[in-house]
Each structure stands twice: as C-alpha cells, then as structure tokens.
Amino acid sequence: MKAVVAHTILAPFKPIPQGRARVGRWATYYPKTSQAYRKKLVALLSEYEAIEGPVAIEVEIAGARKNSDLTNHLKAIEDALVDAGVIAGDDVRIVQQISAMVVAGTPHTKITIRSLA
C-alpha cells in the first residue's frame, strides 16, 4: 500500500488574485502584482516534495479584497503549485478541491494538498 503524501502550507502574506493576461506587441504578460505574488508563493512552495498522480487541495484565503474573485485566487495558487513542482506536470492533476475565502482576518493563504493515488 502506497503512503499518502500530504502537505499543509501557510502563506502568511496578502492573497492576490491572478490578473488577466495582457497582450503586448512582443509578448503576453501578467500584471506585476500577480507576478510578484506568484513568485512569493513559488519560493515558499519549492521546499515541498512533488506529488505524483491525482491530488486533492483545500484552500483557505483570508484578508482578500471584497470584490476579488475566488476563481482568480485559485488559479494563481494552482499555477504556483505547478511552477514550484509540488504538483508534477500540470494543474489538471487537481481532481478534488475545497475552497473558502473571507475578507476579514489576518491576510494569509492556507493550502492543504494530498495525494489521491
């Protein structure tokens, strides 16, 4: 029987939703705030081992802007998990997800990821 791999990660900084991609003359790029947030997440996540196969994630976001979209927050987190190598391959490996967002409280993002294989 294979051991279940699980990580719980706390990002103790303000959550930023993934901004819309902009198309310039020479390239496609994301807003600087989105890029900076994703880099902070990748730096934090890169110390965790990769999880192969299908995964389940639970995400708790606190201290978000009132009008921010939960889906955009989740996209930034999913992309950072892939960029850091915590999820091997692509975010299509996320087959189960539970998420909650509150605007009150100390800004943070708590991510729990576990293997379903």
FENNORNOR-V873251 format. One record per residue. RES is the residue in one letter. BURIAL is # if it has 24 or more other C-alpha atoms within 12 Angstrom, else .. Layout:
RES:BURIAL
RES:BURIAL
This chain:
M:.
K:.
A:.
V:.
V:.
A:#
H:#
T:.
I:#
L:#
A:#
P:.
F:.
K:#
P:#
I:#
P:#
Q:#
G:#
R:.
A:.
R:.
V:.
G:.
R:.
W:.
A:.
T:.
Y:.
Y:.
P:.
K:.
T:.
S:#
Q:.
A:.
Y:#
R:#
K:#
K:#
L:#
V:#
A:.
L:#
L:#
S:.
E:.
Y:#
E:.
A:#
I:#
E:#
G:.
P:#
V:#
A:#
I:#
E:#
V:#
E:#
I:#
A:#
G:#
A:#
R:.
K:.
N:.
S:.
D:.
L:#
T:.
N:.
H:#
L:#
K:#
A:#
I:#
E:#
D:#
A:#
L:#
V:#
D:#
A:#
G:#
V:#
I:#
A:#
G:.
D:.
D:#
V:.
R:#
I:#
V:.
Q:.
Q:#
I:.
S:#
A:.
M:#
V:#
V:.
A:.
G:.
T:.
P:.
H:#
T:#
K:#
I:#
T:#
I:#
R:#
S:#
L:.
A:.
